[in-house]
């Protein structure tokens, strides 16, 4: 899943939002000094990624991508599913999507000092170009995919087949939307169960410490 889905799945606190959106930028050991709820958010982000990547519906969606772009199918599906979340937002949230995105940008700006440097440096561009809002349209999702293609080209010094890959989503749109609507409620339930388990563990710890 990409930015929008991870933020959607966060708890309704600034710290959880920050942790869930930072997950892709914090690799390996989570260093000290972070608020416990930010750490929890990073761990939730990682668990969501593992659940998603191993889910048969997501894997079936990746198999729809043509062989020439199959190596990038995970990236393509992450952006496609964020687009489908934005498109079907009212089915999953009572909050207005525009207000949700504005609140996200506000939190990221006010709390930017806790963000990893790479994310902090890209934040002004993210807000200026409204990356989260752009997922509403296929054009916006396509620009996001091409943006990643450009980063890969600069990193590895060669062209890649990810450029223009939004055509893969367009070609399989109906099946991908059905897959998303089958998969996303299961992901929501997975995250809800994570929280219930965390709450149970916290109560047990508190009881044993009395």
C-alpha positions in Angstrom: 0.0 0.0 0.0 1.1 3.6 -0.6 0.9 6.8 1.5 -2.9 7.3 1.5 -3.8 3.8 2.6 -1.2 3.8 5.4 -2.4 7.1 6.7 -6.0 5.9 6.5 -5.1 2.9 8.6 -3.4 5.0 11.3 -5.1 5.6 14.6 -6.6 9.1 15.1 -3.6 10.6 16.7 -0.8 12.7 15.2 1.8 10.3 16.5 0.1 7.3 14.8 -0.2 9.2 11.5 3.5 10.1 11.6 4.6 6.6 12.3 2.4 5.0 9.7 3.5 7.4 7.0 7.2 7.2 8.0 7.4 3.4 7.7 9.0 3.3 4.2 11.8 5.6 5.4 12.8 3.8 8.6 14.6 0.6 7.8 15.9 -2.1 10.2 16.1 -1.2 13.8 13.9 1.6 15.0 16.1 4.0 16.9 15.4 5.4 20.3 14.1 8.9 20.9 10.8 8.5 19.0 7.4 8.7 20.8 6.1 5.2 21.6 3.0 5.8 19.4 5.2 6.7 16.5 7.2 3.5 16.9 3.9 1.6 17.1 2.8 3.3 13.9 6.0 2.3 12.1 5.6 -1.3 13.2 2.0 -1.3 12.0 3.1 0.0 8.6 5.5 -2.9 8.4 2.9 -5.4 9.4 0.5 -4.0 6.8 3.1 -4.3 4.1 3.7 -8.0 5.0 0.0 -8.7 5.1 -0.6 -7.0 1.8 2.4 -8.6 -0.1 1.4 -12.1 1.1 -2.4 -11.8 0.4 -3.6 -13.8 -2.5 -5.8 -11.1 -3.9 -2.9 -8.6 -4.0 -0.7 -11.3 -5.5 -3.3 -12.1 -8.1 -3.5 -8.4 -8.9 0.2 -8.3 -9.5 0.0 -11.2 -11.9 -2.2 -9.1 -14.1 0.8 -6.9 -15.0 2.4 -7.8 -18.3 5.7 -9.7 -18.2 7.8 -6.7 -19.3 6.7 -4.8 -16.2 6.2 -7.7 -13.8 9.2 -6.8 -11.7 7.6 -3.5 -10.9 4.1 -5.0 -10.2 4.3 -4.3 -6.5 4.9 -0.6 -7.1 2.1 -0.4 -9.7 -0.4 -2.1 -7.4 0.5 0.1 -4.4 -0.3 3.2 -6.5 -3.3 1.6 -8.1 -4.8 0.6 -4.8 -4.3 4.1 -3.4 -6.1 5.4 -6.4 -9.0 3.0 -5.8 -9.1 3.9 -2.1 -9.4 7.6 -3.1 -12.0 6.8 -5.7 -14.1 4.7 -3.3 -13.3 6.8 -0.2 -16.9 7.3 0.9 -17.3 3.5 1.1 -14.6 3.4 3.8 -14.8 6.7 5.6 -17.3 9.3 6.8 -14.6 11.9 6.7 -14.3 14.2 3.7 -11.2 13.2 1.7 -10.1 16.7 1.1 -10.3 17.6 4.8 -8.5 14.4 5.6 -5.6 15.3 3.2 -5.4 18.9 4.5 -5.1 17.6 8.1 -2.4 15.2 7.0 -0.3 17.9 5.4 -0.8 20.1 8.4 0.5 17.4 10.8 3.5 16.6 8.6 4.4 20.3 8.4 4.0 21.0 12.1 5.9 17.8 13.1 8.4 17.7 10.3 11.3 17.7 12.8 10.6 14.1 13.6 10.5 12.9 10.0 13.4 11.1 8.5 15.6 13.5 6.5 14.7 12.0 3.1 11.0 12.3 3.8 11.4 15.8 5.2 13.3 17.0 2.1 10.5 15.7 -0.2 7.7 17.1 1.9 7.4 20.6 0.3 7.1 19.0 -3.1 4.6 16.5 -1.8 2.4 19.3 -0.6 2.9 21.6 -3.5 2.0 18.9 -6.0 -0.7 17.4 -3.7 0.5 13.8 -4.0 -2.3 12.5 -1.8 -5.0 14.4 -3.6 -3.6 13.4 -7.0 -4.5 9.8 -6.4 -8.1 10.6 -7.0 -7.6 10.4 -10.8 -5.9 8.0 -13.1 -3.8 10.8 -14.5 -2.5 11.6 -11.0 -1.8 8.0 -10.2 0.1 7.8 -13.6 2.2 10.8 -12.7 3.0 9.2 -9.4 4.2 6.0 -11.1 6.3 8.0 -13.6 7.8 10.0 -10.7 9.0 6.7 -9.1 10.3 5.6 -12.5 12.4 8.8 -12.7 13.8 8.2 -9.2 14.8 4.7 -10.2 16.5 6.0 -13.3 18.5 8.6 -11.4 19.4 6.0 -8.8 20.6 3.2 -11.2 21.5 5.4 -14.2 19.4 3.6 -16.7 15.9 3.5 -18.2 13.2 1.2 -16.8 9.9 -0.2 -17.9 7.9 1.4 -15.1 7.5 4.6 -17.1 3.9 4.7 -18.5 2.8 1.8 -16.4 -0.5 3.4 -15.6 -1.7 1.7 -18.9 -1.4 -1.6 -17.0 -4.0 -0.3 -14.5 -6.2 1.0 -17.2 -6.2 -2.3 -19.1 -7.2 -4.3 -16.0 -9.3 -1.6 -14.2 -12.5 -3.6 -13.6 -10.7 -6.6 -12.2 -8.4 -4.5 -10.1 -11.3 -2.5 -8.6 -13.1 -5.8 -7.7 -9.9 -7.1 -6.2 -9.4 -4.0 -4.1 -12.9 -4.0 -2.8 -12.4 -7.7 -1.7 -9.0 -7.1 -0.2 -9.3 -3.7 1.6 -12.0 -4.7 4.2 -9.8 -7.7 5.1 -6.8 -5.3 5.6 -8.9 -3.0 7.8 -9.9 -6.0 9.9 -6.3 -7.1 10.2 -5.3 -3.7 11.5 -8.2 -3.6 14.0 -7.2 -7.0 15.3 -3.6 -5.8 15.8 -5.0 -2.9 17.9 -7.1 -5.3 20.0 -4.1 -7.5 20.6 -2.0 -4.5 21.6 -4.7 -3.3 24.0 -5.0 -6.8 25.5 -1.3 -6.9 26.0 -1.3 -3.5 27.6 -4.0 -4.5 30.1 -2.1 -7.7 31.0 1.1 -5.7 31.5 -0.7 -3.2 33.7 -2.4 -5.9 35.7 0.9 -7.8 36.3 2.6 -4.6 37.4 0.1 -3.8 40.1 
